Each structure stands twice: as structure tokens, then as C-alpha cells.
Amino acid sequence: MIDLVCLVADKNMEAVVQSLLGKHPALGIRSITSEIIHHPQHDPGCYKSPASLLGLYSRQARHALVLLDRAWDGVPDKSSVDLEADIDRSIAHLGNGWAKSIVIDPELEVWLFTRSPRLDDALGWRDRKPPLAEELARRGSWPMDAAKPIAPKATMLWALSRVGKQKSSSIYRQIVANLGLARCTDPSFLRFKSALQAWFPLV
């Protein structure tokens, strides 16, 4: 039996989750086995019909997570916590406490932005002047008094385009591998970490 199955919206989210689970000491959990699957309908599918895929794993995994962005066309006008409550109700029949959802507000990239030179390295901004955070502040994309950029995905795409790179799951994996998790205080990330710690505590 595997410890965790994760239903995610796309390959970039898979890369981030996979890299995070590989840093289990920093998450405050034991080493776990996992399987990550994609919903063919991406974020809307993770919201509207997660049980159809997760049900296949109800006897094969100890726990399950559903991860998706809050920003997608047609998303209900609800908070990320209320969207999670909707999903959790739809998968509750799979087992009491077996599965939980995490809705990232507004999108995955919010987990990746920290004011660290390691982010510059991962994105190819090393030795560029000014450093990425200063350039984004100058452009108004990431005010110095804000924890995260205003539009994380668009900001990530812009930063990559300036160094001639395209968004890819390998870059996302590298960002997570390079960054210290203590710097990430996004509420959805903290809910993600808390769920894992409850299920897979350090021995």
C-alpha cells in the first residue's frame, strides 16, 4: 500500500508536489511513498469530479490529496477555503479523514516566489542587475511590502521570458529543490503541510 495519492491539475503541479515530498524533513514528516495522478479536465475536474479518480485508490493508499488552483475559467465565486469544503464533501464518502483538498489562491506559482537569491538562480537571473525581486518591485508586479506577486503565474512567465526560457515542470522542480520551505508562508501551503504532518508525523 502506498502512503499518499495526489490528484493534481497538471504536470507543473505534479513537479512541485513531487519535489516537495522529496524534502520530507523540511515538511516535518517521515519519508513516504506516493503516486501523483492528473485529472484530464485539470482544475475544473479536480473541483467537480475528484471522486471518480480517487475512488480507484481508496484501498491502495493510506491517504489522498486533491490540489488545484483557485484561478480558472468558471470557478465559483467562493474563497479557496470554501472551495476546499465543497471538494471535501464530495470525497467524504471515500473514507472518514482519508482525503483532503488544497486550493491554491490564486495559483501554484504563489508557492514558488520567495525573496531569495536561490529563486534568481533557478530562473536564470543570477548576476542580472537588478535582482529579480527589485526588478519586479520596480515594475509594480511585486511590491516590496507584499508577501507575494500580484499575479504569480503572469509574473513567472514574464521573468522566464526575460532570460529566454519557457515555463516547464523541470524549472518548477528546480525552484522547489533550491528554496527553503520555511520561507513559504502562503496559507494554502501551510494547510498542505499541516495535512501531511497530521497523516505522516515524524517518528
C-alpha positions as CSV (number, residue, x, y, z in Angstrom):
1,M,0.0,0.0,0.0
2,I,1.3,3.5,-0.9
3,D,1.2,6.2,1.7
4,L,-0.3,9.0,-0.4
5,V,-2.0,9.5,-3.7
6,C,-2.2,13.1,-5.0
7,L,-4.7,14.2,-7.7
8,V,-3.4,17.3,-9.3
9,A,-4.4,19.6,-12.1
10,D,-1.3,19.5,-14.4
11,K,2.3,18.5,-14.8
12,N,3.7,21.6,-13.2
13,M,1.8,20.9,-10.0
14,E,3.0,17.3,-10.2
15,A,6.6,18.5,-10.4
16,V,6.1,20.8,-7.4
17,V,4.4,18.2,-5.2
18,Q,7.0,15.6,-6.1
19,S,9.9,17.9,-5.3
20,L,8.2,18.9,-2.0
21,L,7.6,15.4,-0.9
22,G,11.3,14.7,-1.5
23,K,12.1,17.3,1.1
24,H,10.2,15.5,3.9
25,P,12.4,16.6,6.8
26,A,11.7,20.3,5.9
27,L,8.0,19.5,5.7
28,G,8.2,17.9,9.2
29,I,7.0,14.4,8.0
30,R,8.5,11.0,7.7
31,S,9.6,9.7,4.3
32,I,6.6,8.4,2.4
33,T,5.7,6.6,-0.8
34,S,3.4,8.4,-3.2
35,E,1.7,8.4,-6.6
36,I,0.6,11.5,-8.4
37,I,-2.1,11.5,-11.0
38,H,-3.5,14.2,-13.2
39,H,-7.2,15.0,-13.8
40,P,-7.8,15.1,-17.5
41,Q,-10.0,18.1,-17.0
42,H,-7.4,19.9,-15.0
43,D,-8.5,22.4,-12.3
44,P,-12.3,22.2,-13.1
45,G,-12.1,18.4,-13.0
46,C,-10.3,18.4,-9.7
47,Y,-13.1,20.6,-8.3
48,K,-16.1,18.9,-9.9
49,S,-15.3,15.2,-10.1
50,P,-12.3,14.2,-8.0
51,A,-14.0,11.1,-6.5
52,S,-14.2,9.3,-9.8
53,L,-10.4,9.0,-9.9
54,L,-9.6,8.9,-6.2
55,G,-12.1,6.1,-5.7
56,L,-9.8,3.8,-7.6
57,Y,-7.2,4.3,-4.9
58,S,-9.3,4.1,-1.8
59,R,-8.0,0.6,-0.9
60,Q,-4.5,1.2,-2.3
61,A,-3.4,4.4,-0.5
62,R,-3.4,5.4,3.2
63,H,-4.4,9.0,2.3
64,A,-5.2,11.2,-0.6
65,L,-4.8,14.9,-1.5
66,V,-6.5,16.9,-4.2
67,L,-4.6,20.0,-5.4
68,L,-5.8,22.7,-7.7
69,D,-5.6,26.4,-8.4
70,R,-8.4,28.8,-7.5
71,A,-7.9,30.8,-10.7
72,W,-9.6,29.0,-13.6
73,D,-12.4,29.9,-16.0
74,G,-15.8,29.2,-14.5
75,V,-14.6,28.9,-10.9
76,P,-17.4,29.6,-8.4
77,D,-17.2,32.9,-6.6
78,K,-16.0,31.4,-3.3
79,S,-12.9,31.6,-1.2
80,S,-10.3,28.9,-1.5
81,V,-11.3,27.5,1.9
82,D,-15.0,27.3,0.8
83,L,-14.0,25.6,-2.4
84,E,-12.0,23.1,-0.4
85,A,-15.1,22.4,1.8
86,D,-17.1,21.7,-1.4
87,I,-14.4,19.2,-2.6
88,D,-14.0,17.6,0.8
89,R,-17.8,17.0,1.0
90,S,-17.7,15.3,-2.4
91,I,-14.9,12.9,-1.4
92,A,-16.0,12.3,2.2
93,H,-17.7,9.0,1.2
94,L,-14.3,7.5,0.3
95,G,-13.3,7.4,3.9
96,N,-13.5,9.4,7.1
97,G,-10.4,11.6,7.1
98,W,-8.9,9.7,4.2
99,A,-8.7,12.6,1.7
100,K,-8.4,16.3,1.8
101,S,-8.3,19.1,-0.8
102,I,-5.9,22.1,-1.1
103,V,-7.0,25.0,-3.3
104,I,-4.1,27.4,-4.0
105,D,-5.1,31.0,-4.2
106,P,-4.7,32.3,-6.9
107,E,-2.4,29.7,-8.5
108,L,0.5,27.3,-8.0
109,E,3.2,29.9,-8.6
110,V,2.4,31.7,-5.4
111,W,4.2,28.9,-3.6
112,L,7.4,29.5,-5.6
113,F,8.0,33.2,-5.0
114,T,10.3,34.0,-2.1
115,R,12.8,36.8,-1.7
116,S,15.8,34.6,-2.0
117,P,18.8,34.7,-4.4
118,R,18.1,31.0,-4.9
119,L,15.0,31.9,-6.9
120,D,17.1,34.1,-9.2
121,D,19.5,31.1,-9.7
122,A,16.6,28.7,-10.5
123,L,15.1,31.1,-13.0
124,G,18.3,32.1,-14.7
125,W,18.6,35.5,-13.2
126,R,21.9,35.0,-11.5
127,D,24.2,38.1,-11.8
128,R,21.5,40.1,-13.5
129,K,21.0,43.7,-12.3
130,P,18.9,44.5,-10.5
131,P,18.0,41.2,-8.8
132,L,14.6,39.8,-9.7
133,A,12.7,40.9,-6.6
134,E,13.9,44.5,-7.1
135,E,13.0,44.5,-10.8
136,L,9.5,43.1,-10.1
137,A,9.1,45.8,-7.4
138,R,10.1,48.5,-9.9
139,R,7.6,47.2,-12.4
140,G,4.8,47.1,-9.7
141,S,4.4,43.3,-10.1
142,W,5.7,42.5,-6.6
143,P,5.6,45.5,-4.2
144,M,8.2,45.3,-1.5
145,D,5.6,45.3,1.2
146,A,3.7,42.4,-0.4
147,A,4.4,38.8,0.5
148,K,3.8,37.5,-3.0
149,P,3.4,39.0,-6.5
150,I,0.0,40.3,-7.5
151,A,-0.3,37.9,-10.4
152,P,2.1,35.0,-9.7
153,K,1.7,33.0,-12.9
154,A,2.0,36.0,-15.2
155,T,5.0,37.3,-13.2
156,M,6.7,33.9,-13.5
157,L,6.1,33.8,-17.3
158,W,7.5,37.3,-17.6
159,A,10.6,36.5,-15.6
160,L,11.3,33.4,-17.6
161,S,10.7,35.2,-20.9
162,R,13.3,37.9,-20.0
163,V,16.0,35.2,-19.8
164,G,14.8,33.3,-22.9
165,K,13.2,30.4,-21.0
166,Q,9.7,28.8,-21.3
167,K,7.7,27.6,-18.4
168,S,8.4,23.9,-17.7
169,S,7.9,21.3,-15.0
170,S,11.6,20.9,-14.7
171,I,12.1,24.5,-13.8
172,Y,9.4,24.3,-11.2
173,R,11.0,21.2,-9.8
174,Q,14.4,23.0,-9.6
175,I,12.8,26.0,-7.8
176,V,11.4,23.9,-5.1
177,A,14.6,21.9,-4.8
178,N,16.6,25.1,-4.2
179,L,14.3,27.0,-1.9
180,G,14.0,26.7,1.9
181,L,10.4,25.8,2.8
182,A,10.5,27.9,5.9
183,R,10.2,31.0,3.7
184,C,6.9,29.9,2.3
185,T,4.1,31.2,4.5
186,D,1.2,31.1,1.9
187,P,-1.9,29.9,3.7
188,S,-2.6,27.1,1.2
189,F,0.9,25.8,1.6
190,L,0.6,25.8,5.3
191,R,-2.7,23.8,5.0
192,F,-0.8,21.4,2.7
193,K,2.0,20.9,5.2
194,S,-0.4,20.6,8.1
195,A,-2.4,17.8,6.4
196,L,0.8,15.9,5.7
197,Q,2.1,16.3,9.3
198,A,-1.2,15.0,10.7
199,W,-1.1,11.9,8.5
200,F,2.7,11.2,8.4
201,P,4.3,12.6,11.6
202,L,8.0,12.3,12.2
203,V,8.7,9.2,14.3
